[in-house]
Amino acid sequence: MTETMASGTARTARTGETETLTLARALNQGMRRAMEDDPKVLIMGEDVGKLGGVFRVTDGLQKDFGEERVIDTPLAESGIVGTAIGLALRGYRPVVEIQFDGFVFPAADQIITQLAKMHLRSLGKLSLPVVVRIPCGGGIGAVEHHSESPENYFVHTAGLRVVACSNPADAYTMIQQSIASPDPVIFFEPKRRYWEKAPVELDAPGAPLHEARVVRPGGDATLLAYGPAVKTCLEAAAAAEADEGRSLEVIDLRSLNPLDIGTVVESVNRTGRCVVVHEAPVFGGYGGELAARVTEKCFYRLESPVLRVGGFSTPYPPSRLEDHYLPDLDRILGAVDRTFAW
């Protein structure tokens, strides 16, 4: 149901109802609401307008809000982010889409040397409320440059907020919260989860943007995950309970920087065991930071070392081999077995 705003664009009626949406559609509806609420919100990217994006996440937005607010750009990621920085300095709130995760690197200079540092460089006088949306991870049968997990490059960069949604409800609220943030946000979207459906409360405020969530309570071991790996961990926890009677607690981190370490510590202090799961290569990956933090804060409560499950130290493989590369139930449950065998 829609109503027409004074500007002539279509506005989603706010009925307080719950809708079943795919993750992609939830992102679409979240951006739509942000654009309705603030005329300074713009969307920019390659094919985001008439095509609606390669994953159709921005489908219909240019039709409803016009070409001045949903802008099809040239194939130039550095130019896209650089233009967004200029617009943000003029009071706009650009939402930039990087078409595929592996395409973000031409824009790395703008993100790391400009976007992340402008606030401090100006002694707090300038803010850059730019959201950089990045479809991330594998599992869609794509080639290299289309299935990367580049989160650690940006987590390491001070001045950026880095978040990752894993389900439609979070996608809907987190994209709005990110757009409202005064700081630049790198927003990771699990592309292989785009078509999964779940109920979304359109008027629910959602959890705070940087708060982790216990998505499955348990008492025997803690699984830490984010983005596409959350569902895999939930499936592993269900299998562990059915096959071995083990109770695994699954935490969706949601925010990688800043990290809600309090929720993590509370869980690991209670379970005594921890396994970190992500699709990025284990070596130098975000799991290493999590393992270090957990070991520092939970050392005397740990029953075994913190273990990590992730991708291998190789470029992303051809699509026929990606099932061997991505963490699956067997690898996660194997790590859980090792924590109990220690």
Secondary structure as a PSIPRED ss2 file (coil, helix, strand):
# PSIPRED VFORMAT (PSIPRED V4.0)

   1 M C   1.000  0.000  0.000
   2 T E   0.000  0.000  1.000
   3 E E   0.000  0.000  1.000
   4 T E   0.000  0.000  1.000
   5 M C   1.000  0.000  0.000
   6 A C   1.000  0.000  0.000
   7 S C   1.000  0.000  0.000
   8 G C   1.000  0.000  0.000
   9 T C   1.000  0.000  0.000
  10 A E   0.000  0.000  1.000
  11 R E   0.000  0.000  1.000
  12 T E   0.000  0.000  1.000
  13 A C   1.000  0.000  0.000
  14 R C   1.000  0.000  0.000
  15 T C   1.000  0.000  0.000
  16 G C   1.000  0.000  0.000
  17 E C   1.000  0.000  0.000
  18 T E   0.000  0.000  1.000
  19 E E   0.000  0.000  1.000
  20 T E   0.000  0.000  1.000
  21 L E   0.000  0.000  1.000
  22 T E   0.000  0.000  1.000
  23 L H   0.000  1.000  0.000
  24 A H   0.000  1.000  0.000
  25 R H   0.000  1.000  0.000
  26 A H   0.000  1.000  0.000
  27 L H   0.000  1.000  0.000
  28 N H   0.000  1.000  0.000
  29 Q H   0.000  1.000  0.000
  30 G H   0.000  1.000  0.000
  31 M H   0.000  1.000  0.000
  32 R H   0.000  1.000  0.000
  33 R H   0.000  1.000  0.000
  34 A H   0.000  1.000  0.000
  35 M H   0.000  1.000  0.000
  36 E H   0.000  1.000  0.000
  37 D H   0.000  1.000  0.000
  38 D C   1.000  0.000  0.000
  39 P C   1.000  0.000  0.000
  40 K C   1.000  0.000  0.000
  41 V E   0.000  0.000  1.000
  42 L E   0.000  0.000  1.000
  43 I E   0.000  0.000  1.000
  44 M E   0.000  0.000  1.000
  45 G E   0.000  0.000  1.000
  46 E C   1.000  0.000  0.000
  47 D C   1.000  0.000  0.000
  48 V C   1.000  0.000  0.000
  49 G C   1.000  0.000  0.000
  50 K C   1.000  0.000  0.000
  51 L C   1.000  0.000  0.000
  52 G C   1.000  0.000  0.000
  53 G C   1.000  0.000  0.000
  54 V C   1.000  0.000  0.000
  55 F C   1.000  0.000  0.000
  56 R C   1.000  0.000  0.000
  57 V C   1.000  0.000  0.000
  58 T C   1.000  0.000  0.000
  59 D C   1.000  0.000  0.000
  60 G C   1.000  0.000  0.000
  61 L H   0.000  1.000  0.000
  62 Q H   0.000  1.000  0.000
  63 K H   0.000  1.000  0.000
  64 D H   0.000  1.000  0.000
  65 F H   0.000  1.000  0.000
  66 G C   1.000  0.000  0.000
  67 E C   1.000  0.000  0.000
  68 E C   1.000  0.000  0.000
  69 R C   1.000  0.000  0.000
  70 V E   0.000  0.000  1.000
  71 I E   0.000  0.000  1.000
  72 D E   0.000  0.000  1.000
  73 T C   1.000  0.000  0.000
  74 P C   1.000  0.000  0.000
  75 L C   1.000  0.000  0.000
  76 A C   1.000  0.000  0.000
  77 E H   0.000  1.000  0.000
  78 S H   0.000  1.000  0.000
  79 G H   0.000  1.000  0.000
  80 I H   0.000  1.000  0.000
  81 V H   0.000  1.000  0.000
  82 G H   0.000  1.000  0.000
  83 T H   0.000  1.000  0.000
  84 A H   0.000  1.000  0.000
  85 I H   0.000  1.000  0.000
  86 G H   0.000  1.000  0.000
  87 L H   0.000  1.000  0.000
  88 A H   0.000  1.000  0.000
  89 L H   0.000  1.000  0.000
  90 R C   1.000  0.000  0.000
  91 G C   1.000  0.000  0.000
  92 Y C   1.000  0.000  0.000
  93 R E   0.000  0.000  1.000
  94 P E   0.000  0.000  1.000
  95 V E   0.000  0.000  1.000
  96 V E   0.000  0.000  1.000
  97 E E   0.000  0.000  1.000
  98 I C   1.000  0.000  0.000
  99 Q C   1.000  0.000  0.000
 100 F C   1.000  0.000  0.000
 101 D H   0.000  1.000  0.000
 102 G H   0.000  1.000  0.000
 103 F H   0.000  1.000  0.000
 104 V C   1.000  0.000  0.000
 105 F H   0.000  1.000  0.000
 106 P H   0.000  1.000  0.000
 107 A H   0.000  1.000  0.000
 108 A H   0.000  1.000  0.000
 109 D H   0.000  1.000  0.000
 110 Q H   0.000  1.000  0.000
 111 I H   0.000  1.000  0.000
 112 I H   0.000  1.000  0.000
 113 T H   0.000  1.000  0.000
 114 Q H   0.000  1.000  0.000
 115 L H   0.000  1.000  0.000
 116 A C   1.000  0.000  0.000
 117 K C   1.000  0.000  0.000
 118 M H   0.000  1.000  0.000
 119 H H   0.000  1.000  0.000
 120 L H   0.000  1.000  0.000
 121 R H   0.000  1.000  0.000
 122 S C   1.000  0.000  0.000
 123 L C   1.000  0.000  0.000
 124 G C   1.000  0.000  0.000
 125 K C   1.000  0.000  0.000
 126 L C   1.000  0.000  0.000
 127 S C   1.000  0.000  0.000
 128 L C   1.000  0.000  0.000
 129 P C   1.000  0.000  0.000
 130 V C   1.000  0.000  0.000
 131 V E   0.000  0.000  1.000
 132 V E   0.000  0.000  1.000
 133 R E   0.000  0.000  1.000
 134 I E   0.000  0.000  1.000
 135 P E   0.000  0.000  1.000
 136 C E   0.000  0.000  1.000
 137 G C   1.000  0.000  0.000
 138 G C   1.000  0.000  0.000
 139 G C   1.000  0.000  0.000
 140 I C   1.000  0.000  0.000
 141 G C   1.000  0.000  0.000
 142 A C   1.000  0.000  0.000
 143 V C   1.000  0.000  0.000
 144 E C   1.000  0.000  0.000
 145 H C   1.000  0.000  0.000
 146 H C   1.000  0.000  0.000
 147 S C   1.000  0.000  0.000
 148 E C   1.000  0.000  0.000
 149 S C   1.000  0.000  0.000
 150 P C   1.000  0.000  0.000
 151 E H   0.000  1.000  0.000
 152 N H   0.000  1.000  0.000
 153 Y H   0.000  1.000  0.000
 154 F H   0.000  1.000  0.000
 155 V H   0.000  1.000  0.000
 156 H C   1.000  0.000  0.000
 157 T C   1.000  0.000  0.000
 158 A C   1.000  0.000  0.000
 159 G C   1.000  0.000  0.000
 160 L C   1.000  0.000  0.000
 161 R E   0.000  0.000  1.000
 162 V E   0.000  0.000  1.000
 163 V E   0.000  0.000  1.000
 164 A E   0.000  0.000  1.000
 165 C C   1.000  0.000  0.000
 166 S C   1.000  0.000  0.000
 167 N C   1.000  0.000  0.000
 168 P H   0.000  1.000  0.000
 169 A H   0.000  1.000  0.000
 170 D H   0.000  1.000  0.000
 171 A H   0.000  1.000  0.000
 172 Y H   0.000  1.000  0.000
 173 T H   0.000  1.000  0.000
 174 M H   0.000  1.000  0.000
 175 I H   0.000  1.000  0.000
 176 Q H   0.000  1.000  0.000
 177 Q H   0.000  1.000  0.000
 178 S H   0.000  1.000  0.000
 179 I H   0.000  1.000  0.000
 180 A H   0.000  1.000  0.000
 181 S C   1.000  0.000  0.000
 182 P C   1.000  0.000  0.000
 183 D C   1.000  0.000  0.000
 184 P C   1.000  0.000  0.000
 185 V E   0.000  0.000  1.000
 186 I E   0.000  0.000  1.000
 187 F E   0.000  0.000  1.000
 188 F E   0.000  0.000  1.000
 189 E E   0.000  0.000  1.000
 190 P E   0.000  0.000  1.000
 191 K H   0.000  1.000  0.000
 192 R H   0.000  1.000  0.000
 193 R H   0.000  1.000  0.000
 194 Y C   1.000  0.000  0.000
 195 W C   1.000  0.000  0.000
 196 E C   1.000  0.000  0.000
 197 K E   0.000  0.000  1.000
 198 A E   0.000  0.000  1.000
 199 P E   0.000  0.000  1.000
 200 V E   0.000  0.000  1.000
 201 E E   0.000  0.000  1.000
 202 L C   1.000  0.000  0.000
 203 D C   1.000  0.000  0.000
 204 A C   1.000  0.000  0.000
 205 P C   1.000  0.000  0.000
 206 G C   1.000  0.000  0.000
 207 A C   1.000  0.000  0.000
 208 P C   1.000  0.000  0.000
 209 L C   1.000  0.000  0.000
 210 H C   1.000  0.000  0.000
 211 E C   1.000  0.000  0.000
 212 A C   1.000  0.000  0.000
 213 R E   0.000  0.000  1.000
 214 V E   0.000  0.000  1.000
 215 V E   0.000  0.000  1.000
 216 R E   0.000  0.000  1.000
 217 P C   1.000  0.000  0.000
 218 G C   1.000  0.000  0.000
 219 G C   1.000  0.000  0.000
 220 D C   1.000  0.000  0.000
 221 A E   0.000  0.000  1.000
 222 T E   0.000  0.000  1.000
 223 L E   0.000  0.000  1.000
 224 L E   0.000  0.000  1.000
 225 A E   0.000  0.000  1.000
 226 Y C   1.000  0.000  0.000
 227 G C   1.000  0.000  0.000
 228 P C   1.000  0.000  0.000
 229 A H   0.000  1.000  0.000
 230 V H   0.000  1.000  0.000
 231 K H   0.000  1.000  0.000
 232 T H   0.000  1.000  0.000
 233 C H   0.000  1.000  0.000
 234 L H   0.000  1.000  0.000
 235 E H   0.000  1.000  0.000
 236 A H   0.000  1.000  0.000
 237 A H   0.000  1.000  0.000
 238 A H   0.000  1.000  0.000
 239 A H   0.000  1.000  0.000
 240 A H   0.000  1.000  0.000
 241 E H   0.000  1.000  0.000
 242 A H   0.000  1.000  0.000
 243 D H   0.000  1.000  0.000
 244 E H   0.000  1.000  0.000
 245 G C   1.000  0.000  0.000
 246 R C   1.000  0.000  0.000
 247 S C   1.000  0.000  0.000
 248 L E   0.000  0.000  1.000
 249 E E   0.000  0.000  1.000
 250 V E   0.000  0.000  1.000
 251 I E   0.000  0.000  1.000
 252 D E   0.000  0.000  1.000
 253 L C   1.000  0.000  0.000
 254 R C   1.000  0.000  0.000
 255 S E   0.000  0.000  1.000
 256 L E   0.000  0.000  1.000
 257 N E   0.000  0.000  1.000
 258 P C   1.000  0.000  0.000
 259 L C   1.000  0.000  0.000
 260 D C   1.000  0.000  0.000
 261 I H   0.000  1.000  0.000
 262 G H   0.000  1.000  0.000
 263 T H   0.000  1.000  0.000
 264 V H   0.000  1.000  0.000
 265 V H   0.000  1.000  0.000
 266 E H   0.000  1.000  0.000
 267 S H   0.000  1.000  0.000
 268 V H   0.000  1.000  0.000
 269 N H   0.000  1.000  0.000
 270 R H   0.000  1.000  0.000
 271 T H   0.000  1.000  0.000
 272 G C   1.000  0.000  0.000
 273 R C   1.000  0.000  0.000
 274 C E   0.000  0.000  1.000
 275 V E   0.000  0.000  1.000
 276 V E   0.000  0.000  1.000
 277 V E   0.000  0.000  1.000
 278 H E   0.000  0.000  1.000
 279 E E   0.000  0.000  1.000
 280 A E   0.000  0.000  1.000
 281 P E   0.000  0.000  1.000
 282 V C   1.000  0.000  0.000
 283 F C   1.000  0.000  0.000
 284 G C   1.000  0.000  0.000
 285 G C   1.000  0.000  0.000
 286 Y H   0.000  1.000  0.000
 287 G H   0.000  1.000  0.000
 288 G H   0.000  1.000  0.000
 289 E H   0.000  1.000  0.000
 290 L H   0.000  1.000  0.000
 291 A H   0.000  1.000  0.000
 292 A H   0.000  1.000  0.000
 293 R H   0.000  1.000  0.000
 294 V H   0.000  1.000  0.000
 295 T H   0.000  1.000  0.000
 296 E H   0.000  1.000  0.000
 297 K H   0.000  1.000  0.000
 298 C H   0.000  1.000  0.000
 299 F H   0.000  1.000  0.000
 300 Y H   0.000  1.000  0.000
 301 R H   0.000  1.000  0.000
 302 L C   1.000  0.000  0.000
 303 E C   1.000  0.000  0.000
 304 S C   1.000  0.000  0.000
 305 P C   1.000  0.000  0.000
 306 V C   1.000  0.000  0.000
 307 L E   0.000  0.000  1.000
 308 R E   0.000  0.000  1.000
 309 V E   0.000  0.000  1.000
 310 G E   0.000  0.000  1.000
 311 G E   0.000  0.000  1.000
 312 F C   1.000  0.000  0.000
 313 S C   1.000  0.000  0.000
 314 T C   1.000  0.000  0.000
 315 P C   1.000  0.000  0.000
 316 Y C   1.000  0.000  0.000
 317 P C   1.000  0.000  0.000
 318 P C   1.000  0.000  0.000
 319 S H   0.000  1.000  0.000
 320 R H   0.000  1.000  0.000
 321 L H   0.000  1.000  0.000
 322 E H   0.000  1.000  0.000
 323 D H   0.000  1.000  0.000
 324 H H   0.000  1.000  0.000
 325 Y H   0.000  1.000  0.000
 326 L C   1.000  0.000  0.000
 327 P C   1.000  0.000  0.000
 328 D C   1.000  0.000  0.000
 329 L H   0.000  1.000  0.000
 330 D H   0.000  1.000  0.000
 331 R H   0.000  1.000  0.000
 332 I H   0.000  1.000  0.000
 333 L H   0.000  1.000  0.000
 334 G H   0.000  1.000  0.000
 335 A H   0.000  1.000  0.000
 336 V H   0.000  1.000  0.000
 337 D H   0.000  1.000  0.000
 338 R H   0.000  1.000  0.000
 339 T H   0.000  1.000  0.000
 340 F H   0.000  1.000  0.000
 341 A H   0.000  1.000  0.000
 342 W C   1.000  0.000  0.000
